[in-house]
């Protein structure tokens, strides 16, 4: 679906001399990469990793993605970067845990992936070693990711729907691949895989104990929201009732606010089109 990508490219700031770097910066911001790969809580340097993500399987520490050649990704080739985001495999051949959302990033186009890499390689290198994960057995056994991937991971670039308008396809690409909304708003099974039949139905007690609301058009969720309401929330974090979004979503809005109005509207168009799902039950119900 090349037209969907063409629409995305047209909506991003590609006019500068180093357009691929500017586009990479735009996509990097939209994906919220700096939020995960910077230990802001403890004043860590940008992109040096070390942020703790507490889950039911243990605590994961995000890696250094600065262009440091020893501790970061400075020695990575284009092929290494593509393999990491497309296949969830590190340069040494190890499988990544899906706490790194390669299950969404696999949908990115090669051009977009390499533009993100181009932007990252303009950032300051930080010589900070990565911290080992603290994961409970048997999830700590990395080879167990092989059957997990066979069961739950499908590698491949986003395929648009020719029956849908260009704006819908651009919104689907942004929501699924770039902003990866489903990684927080979709329930998971006991092995940590997204339950795709419940896409965007909301999650109670996700990573770091955070809740993510149902964002489908269900009457008890966003059913009464207009497309403009959703686009506005992605820009300023304010709901139609005048409330502000909570802690986790504030970080997301800080990044989606940098999107163009047309891209935020496209995401809203796509979100309004997904099948409605009842919100998740509250604890104790």
C-alpha positions as a printed NumPy array, in Angstrom:
array([[  0.   ,   0.   ,   0.   ],
       [  2.526,   2.58 ,  -1.185],
       [ -0.014,   5.388,  -1.151],
       [ -0.356,   5.127,   2.613],
       [  3.365,   5.696,   3.025],
       [  3.328,   8.505,   0.491],
       [  0.654,  10.229,   2.559],
       [  2.729,   9.852,   5.703],
       [  5.837,  11.229,   4.024],
       [  3.915,  14.208,   2.68 ],
       [  2.683,  15.004,   6.169],
       [  6.13 ,  15.093,   7.757],
       [  8.755,  17.857,   7.553],
       [ 10.74 ,  16.488,   4.626],
       [ 11.687,  19.796,   3.001],
       [ 14.987,  20.352,   4.805],
       [ 18.331,  19.506,   3.228],
       [ 18.716,  16.543,   5.558],
       [ 15.1  ,  15.526,   5.112],
       [ 15.642,  11.942,   6.14 ],
       [ 17.025,  13.109,   9.494],
       [ 14.097,  15.47 ,   9.99 ],
       [ 11.636,  12.725,   9.137],
       [ 13.469,  10.398,  11.485],
       [ 13.172,  12.966,  14.277],
       [  9.442,  13.304,  13.586],
       [  8.86 ,   9.549,  13.69 ],
       [ 11.146,   9.08 ,  16.706],
       [  9.157,  11.688,  18.641],
       [  5.808,  10.217,  17.595],
       [  6.92 ,   6.757,  18.733],
       [  7.882,   8.024,  22.185],
       [ 11.305,   6.39 ,  22.017],
       [ 13.017,   8.921,  24.269],
       [ 10.46 ,   8.367,  27.043],
       [ 11.327,   4.682,  27.302],
       [ 15.049,   4.927,  26.639],
       [ 15.803,   7.729,  29.113],
       [ 15.814,   7.212,  32.88 ],
       [ 14.247,  10.604,  33.539],
       [ 13.146,   9.642,  37.048],
       [ 16.787,   9.44 ,  38.141],
       [ 18.149,  12.199,  35.925],
       [ 19.715,   9.833,  33.413],
       [ 21.187,  11.188,  30.177],
       [ 19.031,  11.186,  27.081],
       [ 18.798,   7.873,  25.209],
       [ 21.216,   6.126,  27.596],
       [ 18.546,   3.672,  28.76 ],
       [ 18.221,   2.351,  32.279],
       [ 14.538,   3.102,  32.778],
       [ 12.934,   0.34 ,  34.848],
       [  9.767,  -1.244,  33.481],
       [  8.088,  -3.402,  36.112],
       [  5.921,  -6.201,  34.731],
       [  4.355,  -9.461,  35.881],
       [  7.469, -11.236,  34.603],
       [ 10.059,  -9.119,  36.395],
       [ 11.761,  -5.789,  35.803],
       [ 13.16 ,  -4.857,  32.414],
       [ 15.711,  -2.072,  31.959],
       [ 15.655,  -0.243,  28.665],
       [ 18.908,  -0.252,  26.686],
       [ 21.206,   2.539,  25.594],
       [ 20.209,   3.647,  22.073],
       [ 22.593,   6.583,  21.831],
       [ 25.205,   6.332,  19.04 ],
       [ 27.954,   5.321,  21.451],
       [ 29.929,   2.635,  19.56 ],
       [ 30.536,   0.444,  22.622],
       [ 27.516,   0.729,  24.903],
       [ 24.941,   2.079,  22.47 ],
       [ 24.107,   1.443,  18.815],
       [ 26.915,   3.455,  17.241],
       [ 28.477,   0.361,  15.658],
       [ 25.196,  -0.892,  14.206],
       [ 24.816,  -1.126,  10.448],
       [ 21.609,  -0.335,   8.598],
       [ 21.01 ,  -4.08 ,   8.374],
       [ 21.427,  -4.415,  12.166],
       [ 18.896,  -1.657,  12.807],
       [ 16.408,  -3.075,  10.34 ],
       [ 16.769,  -6.542,  11.862],
       [ 16.157,  -5.212,  15.372],
       [ 12.955,  -3.357,  14.507],
       [ 11.666,  -5.707,  11.834],
       [ 12.519,  -9.072,  13.437],
       [ 13.173,  -8.317,  17.101],
       [ 16.708,  -9.693,  16.855],
       [ 19.883,  -8.02 ,  18.117],
       [ 23.125,  -7.791,  16.093],
       [ 24.527, -10.756,  18.052],
       [ 21.526, -12.877,  17.079],
       [ 19.695, -12.772,  20.431],
       [ 15.927, -12.401,  20.43 ],
       [ 14.547,  -9.307,  22.111],
       [ 11.852,  -9.553,  24.745],
       [  8.582,  -8.116,  23.417],
       [  8.646,  -5.41 ,  26.075],
       [ 10.519,  -3.772,  23.191],
       [  7.549,  -3.261,  20.844],
       [  9.098,  -4.754,  17.724],
       [  5.749,  -6.495,  17.277],
       [  4.523,  -3.024,  16.232],
       [  7.724,  -1.646,  14.712],
       [  7.916,  -4.576,  12.292],
       [  5.114,  -2.792,  10.418],
       [  7.309,   0.247,   9.704],
       [  8.61 ,   0.777,   6.191],
       [ 12.351,   0.336,   5.591],
       [ 12.573,   4.03 ,   4.731],
       [ 11.009,   5.065,   8.037],
       [ 13.193,   2.696,  10.061],
       [ 16.374,   3.984,   8.455],
       [ 15.261,   7.597,   8.836],
       [ 14.903,   6.987,  12.574],
       [ 18.415,   5.513,  12.586],
       [ 19.736,   8.552,  10.705],
       [ 18.261,  10.82 ,  13.358],
       [ 19.615,   8.73 ,  16.24 ],
       [ 23.109,   8.898,  14.801],
       [ 23.018,  12.712,  15.029],
       [ 22.504,  12.558,  18.802],
       [ 25.17 ,  12.721,  21.498],
       [ 26.778,   9.347,  22.288],
       [ 26.581,   8.316,  25.943],
       [ 29.161,   5.783,  27.193],
       [ 26.861,   4.137,  29.7  ],
       [ 26.608,   0.317,  29.941],
       [ 23.261,  -1.396,  29.878],
       [ 21.77 ,  -2.878,  33.01 ],
       [ 20.769,  -6.545,  33.069],
       [ 17.084,  -7.359,  33.301],
       [ 15.751,  -8.84 ,  36.535],
       [ 13.298, -11.398,  35.167],
       [ 11.672, -14.308,  36.926],
       [ 12.281, -17.898,  35.808],
       [ 11.281, -19.354,  33.358],
       [ 10.866, -16.058,  31.464],
       [ 14.54 , -15.31 ,  32.068],
       [ 15.46 , -18.134,  29.677],
       [ 15.833, -16.239,  26.437],
       [ 15.575, -19.262,  24.163],
       [ 11.936, -19.521,  25.26 ],
       [ 11.324, -16.529,  22.996],
       [ 11.706, -18.801,  19.962],
       [  8.388, -20.636,  20.475],
       [  6.82 , -17.361,  21.666],
       [  7.671, -15.752,  18.348],
       [  6.372, -18.743,  16.42 ],
       [  3.058, -18.456,  18.234],
       [  2.577, -14.713,  18.419],
       [  4.905, -12.729,  16.148],
       [  4.361, -12.058,  12.469],
       [  7.124, -10.131,  10.751],
       [  6.19 ,  -7.808,   7.928],
       [  5.636,  -4.272,   6.673],
       [  2.215,  -2.657,   7.093],
       [ -0.176,  -3.54 ,   4.308],
       [ -2.823,  -0.922,   3.672],
       [ -6.441,  -1.593,   2.844],
       [ -7.197,  -0.471,  -0.738],
       [-10.891,  -0.327,   0.136],
       [-10.219,   2.408,   2.67 ],
       [ -9.403,   6.105,   2.071],
       [ -5.816,   7.3  ,   2.148],
       [ -6.387,   9.123,   5.452],
       [ -7.622,   5.925,   7.133],
       [ -4.579,   4.006,   5.895],
       [ -2.206,   6.703,   7.12 ],
       [ -3.972,   6.708,  10.492],
       [ -3.779,   2.905,  10.722],
       [ -0.066,   2.998,   9.933],
       [  0.6  ,   5.68 ,  12.525],
       [ -1.557,   4.05 ,  15.222],
       [ -0.325,   0.496,  14.666],
       [  3.315,   0.945,  13.686],
       [  4.548,   4.344,  14.841],
       [  2.613,   5.399,  17.954],
       [  1.867,   1.683,  18.655],
       [ -1.309,   2.428,  20.63 ],
       [ -2.15 ,  -1.248,  20.994],
       [  0.935,  -1.981,  23.069],
       [ -0.644,  -0.185,  26.039],
       [ -4.362,  -0.287,  25.261],
       [ -4.76 ,  -3.959,  24.265],
       [ -5.051,  -6.773,  26.873],
       [ -2.429,  -9.507,  26.899],
       [ -2.604, -13.221,  27.588],
       [ -0.622, -14.927,  30.357],
       [  2.423, -15.123,  28.087],
       [  2.391, -11.408,  27.408],
       [  1.055, -11.559,  23.849],
       [ -1.541,  -9.059,  22.692],
       [ -5.081, -10.452,  22.45 ],
       [ -5.818,  -9.084,  19.004],
       [ -9.527,  -9.858,  19.197],
       [ -9.696,  -7.297,  22.025],
       [ -7.698,  -4.562,  20.315],
       [ -7.824,  -1.246,  22.213],
       [-10.222,  -2.656,  24.856],
       [ -8.082,  -1.262,  27.678],
       [ -5.839,  -2.757,  30.34 ],
       [ -5.914,  -2.739,  34.13 ],
       [ -2.567,  -3.085,  35.898],
       [ -0.223,  -2.941,  32.917],
       [  3.556,  -2.283,  33.113],
       [  4.466,  -0.222,  36.191],
       [  0.913,  -0.893,  37.4  ],
       [ -0.565,   1.664,  35.046],
       [ -4.054,   1.386,  33.614],
       [ -4.897,   2.114,  29.994],
       [ -8.533,   2.887,  29.138],
       [-10.701,   1.393,  26.44 ],
       [-10.246,   3.607,  23.362],
       [-12.721,   1.832,  21.085],
       [-16.068,   3.339,  19.997],
       [-17.916,   1.341,  22.684],
       [-20.687,   3.405,  24.349],
       [-18.833,   3.131,  27.677],
       [-15.548,   4.197,  26.095],
       [-15.123,   6.681,  23.225],
       [-18.502,   6.033,  21.646],
       [-19.71 ,   9.598,  22.185],
       [-16.409,  11.171,  21.162],
       [-16.081,  12.762,  17.747],
       [-13.039,  12.363,  15.541],
       [-12.14 ,  15.944,  16.445],
       [-12.37 ,  15.098,  20.169],
       [ -9.778,  12.354,  19.771],
       [ -7.496,  14.53 ,  17.647],
       [ -7.742,  17.311,  20.228],
       [ -6.814,  14.961,  23.07 ],
       [ -3.729,  13.861,  21.101],
       [ -2.737,  17.518,  20.849],
       [ -3.428,  18.964,  24.307],
       [ -4.399,  16.013,  26.539],
       [ -7.865,  17.35 ,  27.366],
       [-10.972,  15.17 ,  27.161],
       [-14.348,  16.461,  25.913],
       [-15.46 ,  16.806,  29.557],
       [-12.497,  19.042,  30.378],
       [-10.418,  16.466,  32.274],
       [ -6.71 ,  16.033,  31.655],
       [ -5.212,  12.662,  30.774],
       [ -3.39 ,  10.692,  33.455],
       [  0.323,  10.141,  34.025],
       [  1.161,   7.537,  31.362],
       [ -0.899,   9.224,  28.659],
       [  0.667,  12.608,  29.462],
       [  3.95 ,  11.257,  28.136],
       [  2.192,  10.028,  25.006],
       [  0.468,  13.359,  24.416],
       [  3.766,  15.206,  24.836],
       [  4.904,  13.272,  21.775],
       [  1.702,  13.158,  19.696],
       [  1.392,  16.922,  20.183],
       [  4.378,  17.204,  17.843],
       [  2.473,  15.466,  15.042],
       [  0.844,  17.507,  12.319],
       [ -2.856,  18.222,  12.636],
       [ -3.498,  15.985,   9.634],
       [ -1.65 ,  13.05 ,  11.199],
       [ -3.49 ,  13.391,  14.517],
       [ -6.771,  13.534,  12.613],
       [ -5.815,  10.439,  10.61 ],
       [ -5.136,   8.506,  13.825],
       [ -8.521,   9.603,  15.16 ],
       [-10.242,   8.454,  11.966],
       [ -8.663,   5.023,  12.319],
       [ -9.413,   4.689,  16.061],
       [-13.068,   5.557,  15.471],
       [-13.271,   2.711,  12.954],
       [-12.095,  -0.181,  15.146],
       [-14.698,  -2.642,  16.501],
       [-16.141,  -1.491,  19.848],
       [-15.019,  -3.474,  22.876],
       [-16.429,  -3.373,  26.419],
       [-14.036,  -1.733,  28.885],
       [-11.944,  -4.052,  31.085],
       [-13.518,  -5.071,  34.412],
       [-12.392,  -3.149,  37.453],
       [-10.308,  -5.038,  40.048],
       [-12.511,  -7.237,  42.202],
       [-15.283,  -7.497,  39.615]])
